[in-house]
């Protein structure tokens, strides 16, 4: 029992490209927040692209082989892989379950990657990871409860779908982020747009579509009584942060859940993460006395 | 019975003598009920085995049924009652089949029956147990939308009408309590505000509720399931609260503010039972008046034994009195409880020291027959350090005792207490209160290791005690002989790796405390000196008395020991438990019983938490805290630290309980039940049943979308419901008593969306089949919903509307056109909830083909039917196969056949289906079993033997009256003795009495005695409802030797005590009036004869198609003769030319050959071909029918009269070619012509490239307002065949709705997989067929593409209607059987009597009833045969004497009676007067009510009787008026 507990506190870390670039604040906040609750992350050596943005549209085999290679690299360490980026998580998890569900796929993939995969490790996203560890430590570390912060949790499409590959949470009403947010002392608002599309797939090509979709999300969040949106996906974050078409004063700040952990833990570097946001969250945080 | 038949049966019974004339029916729903009734009515014994506590299945949960809009409960409950009362049906509830052995005809079945905890032979269904049950569990009948008690009945009309107790486990709190007090029980009673009841529950296991409510360490709370949610229920505080209320009354404690206690005495069931205990002579001695001794003494005294308690101290109570400080347990409270014990007959002798090795001997010498040693552990442990004997060094126990007894303790100002346990804390806090200025507590343990409760340490600290952890005493220094300083060394470890006490010290770290008082409290031990010198009482090395753990016996017979002196120091409740246990042993010892026999705790079910669902869905509610007195105030005095709850707090806290049991074991039901029917010692029972055949009808479950179809937010959004939940909203007995209410705001919705195919036709959830019933039940729910809320809009989102059954399409059209239900052809992929209003947003494709979004206030998911969770087990046990969806796989042409001989299938076990199809199949399955066991008919039935009937004609009426109390149902409202006294004054009444439960078996026997003793010739019972109890009481009359019609019934429950609950006076008067009326009427009752008429045990079957032939064979195979008539020259009907294979692929022509060969060769079937009916005379049991046959080449025309007892009409129907100009074109054909072309490989179809199939040709329109049911399946079947034969061919099916219900949906899927193109057109926008030169043109407006499409097919197939046979009109006239507007015959009831005509003895099956596929016709034919056998198998029919009689002198032959009779019985006879045959009359009374001349009277309901009855009632009521004025 105690053994599994300690094991759960260490993860192999897969940042992926977003966290190394546009989603840098997600990377920093994840590392800092997890470290603060005693979780140790070891970046997977020589990790490669997960194939999220183009590979899976072009080649089914490449889309599985790329993430599988990373999993194979991670396996010797015997740690579950934490992929904070929802897209990365999705690709790694789909690869993991595809080879587990179909021996033929497994064989073919191992031929391509030229290495065997034992299937002994699992991919987790940030919410899974925290749920595994339990919220006890998180609750205990909260020094500035996010009292009064009314927010909707936006999981996006990649954390729960396709349900046959990403078994576990309810594909339409996941609750992990809501529970975490509540543990931080904030007030998660229920809405039914948790896993709707934000349009990230068309982020560049059809910004008009994205604006419509993001507009709907912002409206629904407001209707639900929220003043902020919380995500666990760098694409969702970028999209919603960038594509709100309303008056600048009316735009809703978007947080990474890990940034909020940092704020609630009272980590001094937390404010520096927020500087990258396009919709400035500081006025809201100031209004609520959370800074 | 004809001679031939007799011979036949005899010979069969000789060869088949090993078979058993009994059938087991598995299931309790409508199918199981129908199978059971048919078999039982035909002389077979039936064992109906259901895993539920009652029968009824899903039908009892429906509000209304389609297409008749009948109330489901109203139509099913008479059936329930019939099953329940049937002498040949043995209902085995709460049971599962475990094993089946043997062979067809002779099976041996093992059945496991679960404990009901209520004795079925005693329960009368009075509901008192449910009334006092404090537990709330979700009610499955109401889809968990509301709650009922742990003592429950699934629904009020349940049959058998027995309650059951939901008792799966012991709640962990009860199990954790050493005394096994029903903690959940008293907590839940508190939640209901029943505080006195709650206190009684505690007292049942513990005579010290107030004491324990204060000092108990409550292990119950540690195990409380709520720990898994938030914090445990404050069980102990609640116990204190209820005991404090009593103390308040006694003036012991101050009043808790707040609500009053409920004062209704009827809610205190413990008062209803007075224990009748015999006084005993054997004296028992108890040594020690602590909790163990006093508890044992109390229980023994309650058991009738004289008990004397010897106490060494000047006070009783043991450690409770002298070990627990006043601020934790006031002496007054302890005294109060001890006085209660004394009042029970316990004598306590204080200052009486019994000790020494001969102490026990002395007691025996004084005449005590048993001795209980419970002297506790009052001796302090010594530290063993020098200086311990200095002044100011005190022992903890002694210090506390002196303080409690107000003796001088000798403490100073600077006090040091040594010890980490609770006693040490008590010492420290007591010292503080005795005026010490500095109190320090030191112990070996670190803070976390301290054995004292953490909250006690906190409280001590808050009062100013400072705690020094991890120190061991090094030396005690004294100045002037008094202790002055204690030196400590660091304790580095208290326990070793093995968790043994093994302290290690580090001398280099030291400290010291300056003191003037040093209290040592490091443990205590017993002071036992009964051993040695042959005393026989053995004492262990630890100084404890050695006892047998289970029985508390010491080594000396008759001497028992318990509490701290036996087990070492422990908590009070442990001692109480010991005392309780010892009392049981001592009583058993004195009674000479086996002391090791199971005890209370051995019989408890295992302890587990509430189920996971309850835990995960429990709301988090913080625990209510008891108020505390401010530390600054309390540390100066001995007032109690904590204040008790207010009643509101207590109720709120108690409501946090999660009902783990779910039964709380409070035993209130046991106390209230007047029949002593509650039996908590029941266990599961295994039984064996011998049967000849088995029918499996376990039914279905509805699809639960939770977690399986998450996109609709079911279980997440407030206002999304399943259709079965909506059904319960509509039902008057549902959770909202018939109102449609939103969960979010409890308002009626203004608009409702129904989403179809939820869990059906959906591969993502694994259910690709169509559930067959949802489209219709949705239409019904929308219609009934609108009747409840006329302003409510209903919109149905669907793929197809499947209204394929008889009269279904009319219903659908009415829903649309009359009720305004909107239908949108669009599948809904997801629902959004608006947070502010909790309304729901649906996005769909609108009429115009564009995306539309609409807001709804409620959404109803039309959930499909799924196999039951028990299907797999049933299949494994019985060796039948399940299909990939979990339904039973059956013979495609005979859906009742499981493929295993002797094991048949009925209802939704085979395939999702509606009620009439289930009922039909159930009768069909019964028929199959009857054929197997024909020779054993009647062998397992023992008819009731009645004494000869006494002739009472000419006697003066001597009326007996019995007034029923129905437990509390009537008795608590109506003054029953007053009614009895009143009845005695009525003229003609010679005997009147009351009864507790009139219907209980002992009372029925008593009625027989009373009738005989008083020579009664009339009897009146005033009790409950005629519907359920009349047959039972009439049977009792017969057993008493009276004609059953010399009885009258008054309903003083439903009509009186229930409706006038608030006004007992008026209710009593009304009971008198109703009874007086019944007495007045019964005096005019005559003994009526039961008509008997002989049955001609031969059948007539009209129609030689597959249905007729099947029906004929089914009867003939049971040994009875059948006449089968066919108007054509050959048998076969439509099979001959039109059908070649079924949708499922079965070869129909083989079936035809098989059937005709069997029929033609059957010795008991006489076939008349080219035959028609000329004349019909007679009635059920005996018809004379004149047949005439046409002249043929081989035979002359002839006229024959056949005599028969029943008739089955299977006159069939035909494909109808409407008048269209294209029939001459060879490319145009009907669907069945296409079938034949495919069968024969006709080139016009095999070589066609483009084939267009048009559905619904000249049907479902103004000409023919019905759906022919078979065309969609045929079109699908044929298009699959076309594609299989020629994949290159293009097949286009133009349709309105594809109605491939059930597993036929898979064929539809197969057609689409093969590339058949299905094109939907709108209702009323039929495709246009024309000819352009040689080319055929079909143009259609595609409703999906919103485009006109034009085809030029090589073959054009038209799905034309099926119409009834043209002979139906004549048959209707001859047999007086009604046909509907479409020309099909009308069954007696669309739902529950699908193959009966209203007139008895006449049955229908096949297309004559309605168009349907072959397998359904075959099934229906067997069903008709099964129904007919009920008449045919009898030698004579018995007819109720209660029939209409015509007074010819008054009759004007106005024909009113002829017109109103629903059974077509009255006719105008040769004297030109109405005549009603007693044999045919059903006694309904319609004619008597309608006759303008009052020429018709129905016996028992004669006008003179009714007038007398009413006069009696009114004159009594007038008396009351006068009196009250």
HADDOCK unambig.tbl for C-alpha pairs under 7 A between the chains (distance, minus, plus):
assign (segid A and resid 170 and name CA) (segid B and resid 707 and name CA) 6.75 0.50 0.50
assign (segid A and resid 170 and name CA) (segid B and resid 710 and name CA) 6.92 0.50 0.50
assign (segid A and resid 171 and name CA) (segid B and resid 710 and name CA) 6.98 0.50 0.50
assign (segid A and resid 172 and name CA) (segid B and resid 710 and name CA) 5.79 0.50 0.50
assign (segid A and resid 172 and name CA) (segid B and resid 711 and name CA) 5.87 0.50 0.50
assign (segid A and resid 191 and name CA) (segid B and resid 835 and name CA) 6.67 0.50 0.50
assign (segid A and resid 192 and name CA) (segid B and resid 832 and name CA) 5.49 0.50 0.50
assign (segid A and resid 192 and name CA) (segid B and resid 833 and name CA) 5.88 0.50 0.50
assign (segid A and resid 223 and name CA) (segid B and resid 835 and name CA) 6.55 0.50 0.50
assign (segid A and resid 223 and name CA) (segid B and resid 836 and name CA) 6.89 0.50 0.50
assign (segid A and resid 224 and name CA) (segid B and resid 835 and name CA) 5.16 0.50 0.50
assign (segid A and resid 224 and name CA) (segid B and resid 836 and name CA) 6.82 0.50 0.50
